[in-house]
Amino acid sequence: MQVIQQLKHIMWAGLSLWLTACGGIQYMGIETRNPGEVTFPREVRKVLMVNNAAPQPEKSGYTYRLMGVVQDTARVQADSALFDVCTSCGLAILDADYFDDVLLFHESVRDSSLLFVKDSRLTQPQVIALCEANGADAVISLDKMLFSMDREVTGLGAGFVDGTIKIHMNGILRAYLPTQEKPLATVLVKDSVEVHQAAESLEILDFYLPNANDALRLAGDYLGRQVASYFVPHWSEETRWYFSSSNSRWKEAAAYASANRWEQAAQLWSALYRSNTSEKARAELASNLALACEMQNNLPKAREWAEKARDLFRQAGGNDAKEVRLLQVYADVLKARIESDQKLNEQIEYKY
């Protein structure tokens, strides 16, 4: 059984999105494709989303401070938010176009006698019954979810008020197969959202800020969309960079890079690297070549160039040079991508 913490990894390079300049560095956005943390067997084509979490009591986990005074009448209902987590997670998985279909079970399957703070796994007979009744091959279940909400309104003077809602969420989702007694994987979720608004009066603030129930539902919808990435390959936006110069050949290489013509950019950067004697210039060119290799999906070579650039920056500016730290982080990112490539390829091959 896998136990998965909420981590983010950069995996598979995509296309250039945007470019901006900052001194001698051109920053650019790329799309990277990440594998899902959970790898389902090839035969899983339809997935059923299930709510197996109990809503916490209305008085639990919600604090409302109005001008410094805790309001004893504060209440919030969490049952709809639990289904919002399941609904948005299921829709996001469906949008990934990975499984043939994603179904939503519209009733809670949790034993009502269990405490809301208790983590309750589905049993294998439950999973079998759910799959058979809904024509599913696997179940993704929200087995526990706790919300903590703080709403605070303070005065700013002259009648103006300031309102903040902070919501912290902790939960457990699991993937189940009807053929296995134990869960296929366990996902531990921890996240938070915050809403902030100022207004001319308390009445206007109440118009802008969502009420407690709506705020909790918005948080549940957000969380569901975030956790969907654990179950399917997904895309994310990341930032990269390359070094530039006023030299005409550097400018020509930068023009190729901005046009997504990485092979031509790499040829120019490689020629400049061979002809330069400055350690700093060679370090910058080595970093550029690492990016060019990454964008051409040659990750091992990209890592080699990133490590070479790091060492050259160290020779030029010492261990404390900011470029040394930057290139070390980049080399680590490339290492993580290389290690995850096999998993991503397996999941993509599964689709077909």
C-alpha positions in Angstrom: 0.0 0.0 0.0 1.3 3.4 -0.9 1.1 6.3 1.6 1.4 9.6 -0.2 2.1 13.0 1.3 1.1 16.2 -0.5 4.2 17.0 -2.5 4.8 18.6 -5.9 7.3 17.3 -8.4 8.3 18.7 -11.8 8.4 15.9 -14.3 7.8 16.1 -18.1 8.7 19.1 -20.2 6.0 20.7 -22.4 5.9 23.9 -24.5 7.1 27.4 -23.8 4.3 29.7 -22.6 5.7 33.2 -22.0 8.9 35.2 -21.8 10.0 38.2 -19.8 13.4 39.9 -19.3 15.2 40.8 -16.1 18.7 42.0 -16.5 20.8 39.3 -18.2 18.2 36.6 -17.6 15.2 35.7 -19.7 12.4 34.0 -17.7 10.0 31.7 -19.4 7.0 29.5 -18.4 6.8 25.9 -19.5 4.2 23.2 -19.0 5.4 20.1 -17.3 3.5 16.8 -17.2 3.5 14.9 -13.9 2.6 11.3 -13.2 -0.2 10.6 -10.8 1.1 9.4 -7.5 -1.3 6.4 -7.6 -0.8 3.9 -10.5 -3.9 1.9 -11.2 -3.8 -1.5 -12.8 -4.4 -1.5 -16.6 -7.9 -3.0 -16.3 -9.3 -0.1 -14.3 -11.3 1.9 -16.8 -14.2 3.2 -14.7 -13.7 4.8 -11.2 -16.4 5.5 -8.6 -16.0 8.5 -6.2 -17.4 7.9 -2.8 -17.9 10.0 0.4 -17.0 7.9 3.4 -16.3 10.8 5.7 -18.7 12.0 8.5 -19.5 15.7 8.8 -18.3 17.3 12.0 -20.8 18.9 14.3 -22.0 22.5 13.5 -20.3 23.9 16.5 -17.0 22.1 15.9 -14.0 23.8 14.2 -15.6 27.2 13.5 -14.6 30.4 15.4 -16.1 33.8 14.5 -14.6 37.0 16.1 -16.4 40.2 15.6 -14.5 43.2 16.7 -12.5 41.0 19.1 -15.5 39.2 20.6 -16.0 35.5 20.0 -19.6 34.9 18.7 -21.2 32.0 20.6 -23.9 31.6 17.9 -21.4 30.7 15.1 -22.4 27.5 13.3 -21.3 25.8 10.1 -22.5 22.8 8.2 -19.9 20.5 6.7 -21.9 17.8 5.0 -22.3 19.6 1.7 -18.6 20.5 1.7 -17.7 16.8 1.9 -19.6 16.1 -1.2 -18.1 19.1 -2.9 -14.6 17.6 -2.3 -15.8 14.3 -4.0 -17.6 16.1 -6.8 -14.8 18.5 -7.8 -12.2 15.7 -7.5 -14.2 13.4 -9.7 -14.8 16.1 -12.3 -11.1 17.0 -12.4 -10.2 13.4 -12.9 -12.7 13.1 -15.7 -11.3 16.3 -17.3 -7.9 14.6 -17.4 -9.3 12.2 -20.0 -7.5 9.3 -18.5 -10.2 6.9 -17.4 -13.2 6.0 -19.6 -15.6 7.3 -17.0 -15.7 8.7 -13.5 -18.9 8.1 -11.5 -20.1 9.8 -8.3 -21.9 7.9 -5.6 -24.5 10.4 -4.3 -25.0 8.9 -0.8 -22.7 8.7 2.1 -21.5 5.1 2.8 -20.1 5.8 6.3 -21.5 4.0 9.4 -23.4 6.9 11.2 -22.5 5.4 14.6 -18.8 6.2 14.0 -17.3 9.4 15.4 -16.5 12.1 12.8 -12.8 12.2 13.9 -12.4 8.5 13.2 -10.6 7.3 10.0 -12.8 4.6 8.6 -11.6 2.5 5.7 -14.0 0.7 3.3 -14.0 -3.0 3.7 -13.4 -5.3 0.7 -17.1 -6.4 0.7 -18.1 -2.8 0.6 -15.8 -2.1 -2.3 -17.0 -5.2 -4.2 -20.7 -4.2 -3.7 -20.1 -0.6 -4.8 -18.2 -1.6 -7.9 -20.8 -4.2 -8.9 -23.8 -1.9 -8.3 -22.2 1.0 -10.3 -20.2 -0.9 -13.0 -16.9 0.5 -11.7 -13.5 -1.1 -11.6 -12.1 0.8 -8.6 -13.2 3.2 -5.9 -11.7 6.5 -4.7 -13.0 7.3 -1.3 -12.9 10.3 1.0 -12.5 8.4 4.3 -11.9 11.4 6.6 -12.1 15.2 6.3 -11.8 17.8 9.1 -12.2 21.5 8.5 -11.1 24.4 10.8 -12.4 27.8 10.0 -11.6 31.2 11.6 -13.6 34.2 10.6 -12.5 37.6 12.0 -13.8 41.1 11.4 -12.0 44.1 12.7 -12.5 47.9 12.5 -10.2 50.1 10.4 -11.6 53.4 11.6 -14.1 55.8 10.0 -16.6 53.0 9.7 -14.4 50.8 7.5 -14.1 47.2 8.5 -11.7 44.4 7.5 -12.8 40.7 7.2 -10.7 37.5 6.9 -11.7 33.9 6.5 -9.1 31.2 7.0 -9.9 27.6 6.4 -7.6 24.7 7.2 -8.3 21.2 5.8 -7.0 17.8 6.8 -8.2 14.6 5.2 -7.5 11.1 3.9 -8.5 9.7 0.5 -7.9 6.1 -0.5 -8.0 4.1 -3.7 -9.5 0.7 -3.5 -9.7 -2.3 -5.8 -12.4 -5.0 -5.4 -9.7 -7.7 -5.8 -7.6 -6.5 -2.9 -8.3 -6.6 0.8 -6.1 -3.6 1.6 -6.3 -0.2 -0.1 -4.3 0.3 -3.2 -3.0 3.7 -2.0 -3.6 6.2 0.8 -3.4 10.0 0.2 -2.9 12.3 3.2 -4.3 15.8 2.4 -3.4 19.0 4.2 -4.2 22.4 2.6 -5.7 25.8 3.4 -7.5 28.7 1.8 -7.8 32.3 2.8 -10.3 35.1 1.8 -9.7 38.7 2.7 -11.9 41.8 2.0 -12.3 45.3 3.3 -15.5 47.3 3.0 -17.1 50.6 4.0 -19.4 48.9 6.6 -20.2 45.6 8.2 -23.3 45.3 6.0 -21.3 45.7 2.8 -18.6 43.4 4.1 -21.3 40.7 4.6 -22.3 41.2 1.0 -18.7 40.6 -0.3 -17.5 37.8 2.1 -19.1 34.4 1.7 -21.1 33.1 4.7 -19.6 30.2 6.7 -21.4 27.5 4.8 -20.5 28.9 1.4 -16.9 29.5 2.4 -16.6 25.9 3.5 -18.1 24.6 0.2 -15.7 26.8 -1.8 -12.8 25.3 0.2 -14.1 21.8 -0.4 -14.4 22.4 -4.2 -10.8 23.8 -4.3 -9.4 20.9 -2.3 -11.1 18.3 -4.6 -9.6 19.9 -7.7 -6.1 19.8 -6.0 -6.2 16.2 -4.9 -7.3 14.9 -8.3 -3.7 15.2 -9.5 -2.7 12.3 -7.2 -4.8 9.9 -9.3 -4.1 10.9 -12.9 -1.2 12.3 -15.0 -1.6 16.1 -15.0 0.0 19.3 -16.4 1.4 22.1 -14.3 3.1 25.4 -15.1 6.7 25.9 -14.1 9.3 28.6 -14.5 12.7 28.3 -16.3 15.3 30.8 -17.5 18.2 31.3 -19.8 21.0 33.8 -19.7 21.3 36.5 -22.3 23.9 39.1 -23.5 24.2 42.1 -25.8 26.5 40.0 -28.0 24.8 39.5 -31.4 25.3 35.7 -31.4 23.8 35.5 -27.9 20.8 37.6 -29.1 20.4 35.3 -32.1 20.3 32.2 -29.8 17.8 34.0 -27.5 15.6 34.7 -30.6 15.6 31.0 -31.4 14.8 30.1 -27.8 11.9 32.5 -27.7 10.6 30.9 -30.9 10.8 27.4 -29.4 13.6 26.5 -31.8 15.7 24.8 -29.2 17.9 22.8 -31.6 19.2 26.0 -33.3 19.5 27.8 -30.0 21.6 24.9 -28.6 23.9 24.9 -31.6 24.7 28.6 -31.1 25.1 28.3 -27.3 27.4 25.2 -27.8 29.6 27.2 -30.2 29.8 30.1 -27.8 30.6 27.7 -24.9 33.5 26.3 -26.9 34.9 29.7 -27.9 34.6 31.5 -24.5 37.3 31.7 -22.0 35.4 33.4 -19.2 34.2 31.0 -16.5 31.1 33.0 -15.8 30.1 33.1 -19.5 30.8 29.4 -19.8 28.7 28.8 -16.7 25.8 30.8 -18.2 26.0 29.0 -21.5 26.2 25.6 -19.8 23.0 26.5 -17.9 21.4 27.5 -21.2 22.4 24.2 -22.8 20.8 22.4 -19.8 17.5 24.1 -20.6 17.8 23.4 -24.4 18.3 19.7 -23.6 15.4 19.6 -21.2 13.1 21.2 -23.8 14.2 18.5 -26.2 13.4 15.9 -23.6 17.0 14.8 -23.2 16.9 14.8 -19.4 20.1 13.0 -18.6 22.1 15.4 -20.8 20.2 18.3 -19.3 21.2 17.2 -15.8 24.9 16.9 -16.9 24.9 20.5 -18.2 23.1 21.8 -15.1 25.8 20.2 -12.9 28.6 21.5 -15.1 27.0 25.0 -14.9 26.9 24.8 -11.1 30.5 23.8 -10.9 31.6 26.6 -13.3 29.6 29.2 -11.3 31.3 27.8 -8.1 34.7 28.4 -9.7 33.8 31.9 -10.9 32.1 33.1 -7.7 32.6 30.6 -4.9 30.2 28.3 -3.1 28.0 31.1 -1.8 27.2 32.5 -5.3 23.4 32.6 -5.8 23.8 31.0 -9.2 25.4 27.9 -7.5 22.3 27.4 -5.4 20.0 28.1 -8.3 21.7 25.5 -10.5 21.8 22.9 -7.7 18.1 23.2 -7.4 17.7 22.9 -11.1 19.9 19.8 -11.2 17.8 18.3 -8.4 14.6 19.0 -10.4 16.0 17.2 -13.4 17.1 14.3 -11.3 13.5 14.0 -9.9 12.2 14.1 -13.5 14.5 11.4 -14.6 13.5 9.1 -11.7 9.8 9.7 -12.4 9.9 9.3 -16.1 9.4 5.5 -16.0 6.3 5.9 -13.9 4.8 8.5 -16.2 5.5 6.4 -19.2 3.8 3.4 -17.7 0.7 5.5 -16.9 0.6 7.0 -20.3 1.1 3.6 -22.0 -1.8 2.2 -19.8 -4.1 4.7 -21.3 -3.6 3.1 -24.7 
